[in-house]
């Protein structure tokens, strides 16, 4: 991972008591905060994050589709990030970077208003603990520390539990919904001029292919993150998902 110029790494354990980074390598990534445009991307294009990006196929795919935007995939597992970093390097993609860290640490690496958009693709629904859900009010507070007011957040998920929870989180906190469907690919007949679901249907992750192969529908929600001082955590009872994912070696048998 350290051989890639498009990878920045820092683990939680590298922070000292004052919240500063301990090693020279960590200091380098710390100094990127507020300076991603000039120090890495060398342009002023909008910066988009993919959170829990895994192997980075969605980050790289979005970057290829949107050369006028910059993309940073965020994940804590280096073995996953390696694949995306390698692909972006081999394809000489200058609008792709990867950050290895915990997502709750985003404010340590990005300054206020530095991020314009966030994608969350097939995260663990974390049915047991709300604060671990990437669409929880806990994370909304952290996202707004780095996002521009009115910035878009996209969720793609197979999980009925997470999509129901996210809709309720959006409702009780008064966010504006931009797109919402329980069956993303049934929306392909929507007039392209609306572009409501178009970008979300153009790429599929490893996990998305699993769910489609099993005949499951993909839920997609986009909302605007209006900045606020008070947050409400949903309290409704939601039926838990009863299925599990395949192993990482699973290969889909059909194309979608």
Secondary structure, 3 states (H helix, E strand, C coil): CCCCCCEEECCHHHECCCCCECCHHHHHHHCCCCCHHHHHHCCCCCEEEEECCCCCHHHHHHHHHCCCCEEEEEECCHHHHHHHHHHHHHCCCCCEEEEECCHHHHHHHCCCCCEEEEEEECCCCCCCCHHHCCCCHHHHHHHHHHEEEEEEEEEEECCHHHHHHHHHHHHHHCCEEEEEECCHHHHHHCCCCCCCCHHHHCCCCHHHHHHHHCCCCCEEEEEEECCCCCCCCCCCCCCCCCCCCCCCCCCCCCCC
